[in-house]
Amino acid sequence: MSDFSTGAIVDDDLDLSAAKGRSKSHEAVAAKTAAWGGKGLNAAIGVSAVIMVAGIVLWGVQLSGGMVQTGMRNLSSWGLYITSFMFFVGLSAGGLIISSVPKAFGIAGFGGISKVAVMSSIACTVAAIGMVVVDLGQPARLWELFAYSNLGSPLMWDIVVLGTYLILSCVYLWAQVRADAGKVSHTALRVISVVALVTAVLVHSVTAWIFGLQQGREMWRTALLAPWFVSSALVCGTALVMVVAIALRRAGYLSLDQAYLVKLAKLLGAFVVVDLYFFGCDLLTEAFPGGSGAEVVAMLTAGPLVPYFWTEVVGCALCAVICFTPALRTNALLVAGSLLAILGIFCKRVQLLVGGFQIANLDYAGPLTPMQHTAFDSGLSGIYGGMVYWPTPLEFGVTLGVVALGALVFLLGIKFLPLRPKGEEAPSR
């Protein structure tokens, strides 16, 4: 292992492959679970493919009948698709940051999970792009985004950065695989790691600016939104890596020492605390002066979004308790805490997107047609007194299909790409 003072990279894959002392009973269990994991992996690939195809069929139904089949209307032009887009961008950025930081700064990593983390980032980025595509009413006109692009728009910034991010993630994964074969130098890998780290932070910042730079939405217009998005990405990305690492260890794909999971848990707990701190700062800043900001806080804490608010707060708090309490750091509780954190960040995305449309900028009386809103028959005040938006079953089905696409990309990577640490034999398939 290279020393940090020399400026060389510490390769956590080599560190893991050099680790000794696993018991014979552990090796026997790993051999069994490896054989079981091959069948389970093939079954998971098949299920993901079937769900993805079903999602494509439902997307075809959406295209044929129009976006009127969704719960989105003029008053709530974004819905489950864009909420999921924000969520998957966060998952992808967090995974790549976890992978790139150790190599970029030449510090010890997390026991050979680097390539798996990058693969999860690629899969989540594919899912994020898929969410944008299904949100388009006319995807055949996608080329117009580039033919008539407005480089002054944060939407265009996000398209450019997200495409660059996907390409760079693939390059970074390729560089790690080639570095294991001695075909890419540690210096080159370190340079790519630094660029990947910067891009991961940038992609989430630009996504936040899509919302934060809009003047007409009280809940979105805050300078804290970009760093808050980054902290949320670190929470859900680290939590996803934790769940994947424990699952692959259980299946015999990774021989990961428990000390690395404890290290990852401490990092996850720290990220959760920072994210909750940002949340508290934003709530205090909104509520203290009164006015429309207080209306936003009331909507979250006592209004129609209160289930999402308390799910986020309680779920993330429980995750932090699990991560910081040594007696609770069992694999089962670490998975439960990670899933609570992921659920909490998704609820935050729901609060942000739906809450942004929840407060009316202008009010007027008079009837509205059902085509203009969802399930309300009064003016804007009546509409905003309840939930503006709720997804239709079609939206849930299409979203599940895109999620299955991301899962399929990840599972195929696990099956066919050399993502295991250098020096380990692949499990039987």
C-alpha positions in Angstrom: 0.0 0.0 0.0 1.4 3.4 -0.9 1.8 6.0 1.8 -0.2 9.2 1.5 2.9 11.4 2.1 4.4 10.1 -1.2 1.4 11.4 -3.1 0.6 8.0 -4.6 -2.7 6.4 -4.8 -3.7 3.8 -2.2 -5.5 1.1 -4.2 -8.2 -0.2 -2.1 -8.7 -3.2 -4.4 -5.1 -4.3 -3.8 -5.5 -3.6 -0.1 -8.5 -5.9 0.0 -6.9 -8.7 -2.1 -3.9 -8.6 0.3 -6.1 -9.0 3.4 -5.7 -12.3 5.3 -7.2 -14.2 8.1 -10.7 -15.1 6.8 -11.8 -18.3 8.6 -12.5 -21.5 6.8 -16.1 -21.5 7.8 -16.5 -18.0 6.2 -14.9 -19.3 3.0 -17.3 -22.3 2.9 -20.3 -20.0 3.3 -18.9 -17.7 0.6 -18.5 -20.6 -1.8 -22.2 -21.6 -1.2 -23.5 -18.2 -1.6 -21.4 -17.6 -4.7 -23.1 -20.5 -6.4 -26.5 -19.4 -5.2 -25.8 -15.8 -6.2 -25.3 -16.9 -9.8 -28.8 -18.3 -10.1 -30.3 -15.4 -8.2 -28.5 -12.9 -10.4 -29.9 -14.5 -13.6 -33.3 -14.5 -12.1 -33.0 -10.8 -11.1 -31.8 -10.0 -14.7 -34.9 -11.8 -16.1 -37.3 -10.0 -13.8 -35.8 -6.6 -14.5 -36.0 -7.2 -18.2 -39.7 -8.2 -18.0 -40.6 -5.2 -15.9 -38.6 -2.9 -18.3 -40.5 -4.3 -21.3 -43.8 -3.8 -19.4 -42.7 -0.2 -18.7 -42.0 0.4 -22.4 -45.4 -0.9 -23.3 -47.0 1.5 -20.8 -44.9 4.3 -22.2 -46.3 3.5 -25.6 -49.8 3.9 -24.1 -48.8 7.2 -22.7 -47.4 8.4 -26.1 -50.5 7.3 -27.9 -53.0 8.9 -25.5 -51.0 11.9 -24.6 -49.8 13.4 -21.3 -53.4 13.9 -20.2 -53.3 10.3 -19.0 -50.9 11.5 -16.3 -51.7 13.5 -13.2 -49.7 16.5 -14.5 -51.6 19.6 -15.5 -50.8 23.2 -16.1 -50.7 24.0 -12.4 -48.3 21.1 -11.8 -46.3 20.6 -15.0 -43.7 18.3 -13.3 -44.5 15.2 -11.4 -43.2 11.7 -10.6 -40.9 11.5 -13.5 -38.9 14.7 -12.6 -39.0 13.8 -8.9 -37.4 10.4 -9.8 -35.0 12.2 -12.1 -33.7 14.3 -9.2 -33.5 11.3 -7.0 -31.5 9.1 -9.4 -29.1 12.0 -10.2 -28.4 12.1 -6.4 -27.9 8.3 -6.3 -25.5 8.4 -9.2 -23.5 11.4 -7.9 -23.1 9.9 -4.4 -21.9 6.6 -5.7 -19.2 8.2 -7.9 -18.1 10.5 -5.1 -17.6 7.5 -2.8 -15.5 5.8 -5.5 -13.4 8.8 -6.6 -12.5 10.5 -3.4 -10.1 7.8 -2.1 -8.2 7.7 -5.4 -8.3 11.4 -6.0 -6.8 12.2 -2.6 -4.6 9.1 -2.2 -6.3 7.8 0.9 -7.5 4.4 1.9 -10.8 3.3 0.3 -13.6 1.0 1.3 -12.3 -2.4 0.6 -12.6 -2.9 -3.1 -16.1 -1.6 -3.7 -14.8 1.2 -6.0 -15.8 -0.4 -9.3 -19.2 -1.5 -8.0 -19.9 2.0 -6.8 -19.1 3.4 -10.2 -21.3 0.8 -11.9 -24.2 1.8 -9.6 -23.5 5.4 -10.7 -23.7 4.5 -14.3 -27.0 2.6 -13.8 -28.6 5.4 -11.8 -27.5 8.0 -14.5 -29.1 5.8 -17.2 -32.3 5.7 -15.1 -32.2 9.5 -14.5 -31.9 10.2 -18.3 -34.7 7.7 -18.9 -36.9 9.7 -16.5 -36.4 12.8 -18.5 -37.2 11.0 -21.8 -40.5 9.6 -20.5 -41.4 13.0 -19.2 -41.3 14.4 -22.8 -44.6 14.5 -24.5 -43.0 14.2 -27.9 -39.6 12.3 -27.5 -39.2 12.2 -31.3 -38.5 15.9 -31.1 -35.6 15.4 -28.7 -33.2 16.6 -31.4 -34.7 20.1 -31.1 -33.0 20.5 -27.7 -29.7 20.5 -29.5 -30.7 22.1 -32.7 -32.3 25.1 -31.0 -30.5 25.0 -27.7 -30.4 27.9 -25.3 -27.1 27.9 -23.5 -28.4 30.5 -21.1 -30.9 28.0 -19.7 -30.1 25.8 -16.7 -32.0 23.0 -18.4 -29.5 23.0 -21.2 -26.6 23.1 -18.7 -28.1 20.0 -17.1 -28.4 18.2 -20.4 -24.7 18.9 -21.2 -23.4 18.1 -17.8 -25.5 14.9 -17.4 -24.3 13.5 -20.8 -20.7 14.4 -19.9 -21.2 12.8 -16.5 -22.4 9.5 -18.0 -19.5 9.3 -20.5 -17.0 10.2 -17.8 -18.4 7.6 -15.4 -17.9 4.9 -18.2 -14.4 6.2 -18.8 -13.6 6.1 -15.1 -14.8 2.5 -14.8 -12.8 1.5 -17.8 -9.7 3.2 -16.4 -10.1 1.2 -13.1 -10.5 -2.1 -14.9 -7.4 -1.3 -17.1 -5.4 -0.2 -14.1 -6.0 -3.6 -12.5 -4.4 -5.1 -15.7 -1.5 -2.7 -15.5 -2.6 -0.8 -18.7 -3.4 2.5 -17.0 -1.0 4.2 -14.6 -2.0 5.3 -11.1 -1.3 8.9 -12.1 -3.7 8.8 -15.0 -6.3 7.1 -12.8 -5.8 9.8 -10.2 -6.4 12.6 -12.8 -9.6 10.9 -14.0 -10.7 10.5 -10.4 -10.3 14.2 -9.7 -12.2 15.1 -12.9 -14.9 12.6 -12.0 -15.2 14.1 -8.5 -15.6 17.6 -9.8 -18.2 16.5 -12.4 -20.2 14.6 -9.8 -20.5 17.7 -7.6 -21.3 19.9 -10.7 -24.0 17.6 -12.0 -26.0 17.9 -8.8 -25.4 21.6 -8.5 -26.7 22.2 -12.0 -29.8 20.1 -11.3 -30.4 22.2 -8.2 -30.1 25.4 -10.2 -32.9 24.3 -12.5 -35.1 24.9 -9.5 -33.2 27.5 -7.5 -32.9 30.0 -10.3 -36.6 30.3 -10.8 -37.9 33.5 -9.2 -41.6 32.5 -9.1 -41.3 29.6 -6.7 -40.8 30.5 -3.0 -39.8 27.0 -1.9 -37.1 26.7 -4.6 -35.5 30.1 -4.5 -32.7 29.6 -2.0 -28.9 29.8 -2.4 -28.7 26.7 -0.1 -30.3 24.5 -2.7 -27.2 23.4 -4.6 -25.1 22.4 -1.5 -28.2 20.8 -0.1 -28.6 18.7 -3.3 -24.9 17.6 -3.0 -25.4 16.6 0.7 -28.5 14.7 -0.2 -26.6 13.0 -3.0 -23.9 11.9 -0.6 -26.6 10.5 1.8 -28.5 8.4 -0.7 -25.5 7.5 -2.8 -23.6 6.2 0.3 -26.7 4.4 1.5 -27.1 2.7 -1.9 -23.4 1.6 -1.9 -23.9 0.2 1.6 -26.9 -1.8 0.6 -25.3 -3.1 -2.6 -22.0 -4.0 -0.8 -23.8 -5.9 1.9 -26.0 -7.7 -0.6 -23.0 -8.7 -2.8 -21.1 -9.8 0.2 -24.0 -12.0 1.2 -24.2 -13.4 -2.3 -20.5 -14.2 -2.3 -19.6 -11.7 -4.9 -17.4 -9.6 -2.6 -15.3 -10.7 0.4 -15.7 -7.5 2.2 -14.3 -7.1 5.7 -16.8 -5.8 8.3 -14.4 -2.9 9.2 -15.0 -1.4 5.8 -18.8 -1.4 6.3 -18.3 0.2 9.7 -16.2 2.9 8.1 -18.9 3.4 5.4 -21.6 3.6 8.1 -19.7 6.3 10.0 -19.4 8.3 6.8 -23.1 7.8 6.0 -24.0 9.0 9.5 -21.9 12.2 9.1 -23.6 12.9 5.7 -27.0 12.5 7.2 -26.3 14.9 10.0 -25.0 17.5 7.6 -28.1 17.1 5.4 -30.4 17.4 8.4 -28.5 20.5 9.4 -29.0 22.1 6.0 -32.7 21.2 6.2 -33.0 22.9 9.7 -31.2 26.0 8.5 -33.5 26.3 5.5 -36.7 25.8 7.6 -35.5 28.5 10.2 -34.6 31.0 7.4 -38.0 30.5 5.7 -40.1 30.5 8.9 -38.5 33.2 11.1 -39.3 36.3 8.9 -42.9 35.2 8.3 -44.7 35.8 5.1 -44.6 33.4 2.2 -41.7 31.6 3.7 -43.7 30.7 6.8 -46.4 29.4 4.5 -43.9 27.0 3.0 -42.9 25.7 6.4 -46.5 25.3 7.5 -47.2 23.4 4.3 -44.4 20.9 5.2 -44.9 20.5 8.9 -48.7 20.7 9.1 -50.1 20.7 5.5 -50.6 18.1 2.8 -46.9 17.3 2.6 -46.6 16.5 6.3 -46.2 12.6 5.8 -43.2 13.2 3.5 -41.7 15.7 5.9 -41.8 13.5 9.0 -40.8 10.4 7.0 -37.6 12.2 5.9 -36.8 13.6 9.4 -37.5 10.4 11.3 -36.0 8.1 8.7 -32.8 10.0 8.4 -32.5 10.5 12.2 -32.9 6.8 12.8 -30.3 6.1 10.1 -27.8 8.4 12.0 -28.5 6.7 15.3 -27.8 3.3 13.7 -24.6 4.4 12.0 -23.2 6.1 15.2 -24.1 3.4 17.7 -21.6 0.5 17.6 -24.0 -2.0 19.1 -26.5 -1.3 16.3 -24.1 -1.7 13.4 -25.2 -5.2 12.4 -25.6 -5.8 8.7 -29.4 -6.1 9.0 -29.7 -2.8 10.8 -27.2 -1.1 8.5 -29.3 -2.1 5.5 -32.5 -0.9 7.3 -30.9 2.4 8.2 -29.6 2.9 4.6 -33.0 2.1 3.2 -34.6 4.6 5.6 -32.1 7.3 4.4 -32.9 6.5 0.8 -36.6 6.8 1.5 -36.1 10.0 3.4 -34.2 11.6 0.5 -36.9 10.5 -1.9 -39.5 12.1 0.3 -37.4 15.3 0.3 -37.5 15.3 -3.5 -41.3 14.9 -3.4 -41.5 17.8 -0.9 -39.4 20.0 -3.1 -41.1 19.3 -6.4 -44.8 19.1 -5.3 -44.3 21.8 -2.7 -42.9 24.2 -5.3 -46.2 24.0 -7.1 -48.4 23.8 -4.0 -48.4 27.5 -3.1 -50.2 29.7 -5.7 -48.4 32.7 -7.0 -51.6 34.4 -8.0 -55.2 33.6 -7.0 -58.4 34.0 -8.9 -61.9 32.7 -8.5 -64.0 30.9 -11.0 -64.5 27.4 -12.3 -61.7 25.5 -13.9 -62.1 22.5 -16.2 -60.8 19.1 -15.0 -58.2 19.3 -17.8 -56.5 22.1 -16.0 -56.1 20.6 -12.6 -56.4 17.3 -10.7 -59.6 16.4 -8.9 -60.6 19.9 -7.7 -63.5 22.0 -9.0 -62.9 25.4 -7.4 -60.5 28.3 -8.0 -56.9 28.3 -7.3 -57.4 28.7 -3.5 -59.5 25.5 -3.4 -57.0 23.6 -5.6 -54.0 24.6 -3.5 -55.9 23.8 -0.3 -55.4 20.1 -1.1 -52.7 18.2 -3.0 -52.0 19.7 -6.4 -50.6 16.5 -7.9 -50.8 12.8 -7.5 -49.4 10.3 -10.1 -51.8 8.0 -12.1 -51.3 4.2 -12.2 -49.8 4.7 -15.7 -47.1 7.0 -14.3 -46.2 4.5 -11.6 -45.9 1.8 -14.2 -43.7 3.8 -16.5 -41.5 4.9 -13.6 -41.2 1.3 -12.5 -40.1 0.4 -16.0 -37.3 3.0 -16.0 -36.2 1.8 -12.5 -36.0 -1.7 -13.9 -33.9 -0.4 -16.8 -31.4 1.0 -14.3 -31.4 -2.2 -12.3 -30.8 -4.2 -15.5 -27.8 -2.1 -16.4 -26.3 -2.7 -13.0 -27.0 -6.4 -12.9 -25.5 -6.9 -16.4 -22.4 -5.1 -15.2 -22.2 -7.3 -12.2 -22.5 -10.4 -14.4 -20.3 -9.5 -17.3 -17.8 -6.9 -16.2 -14.7 -7.5 -13.9 -16.0 -5.4 -11.0 -14.6 -7.6 -8.3 -11.3 -6.5 -6.6 -8.1 -7.6 -8.2 -7.0 -11.0 -7.1 -10.4 -12.6 -6.3 -12.0 -15.3 -8.4 -15.3 -14.7 -9.9 -18.3 -16.6 -8.5 -19.7 -19.4 -10.5 -22.7 -18.5 -12.7 
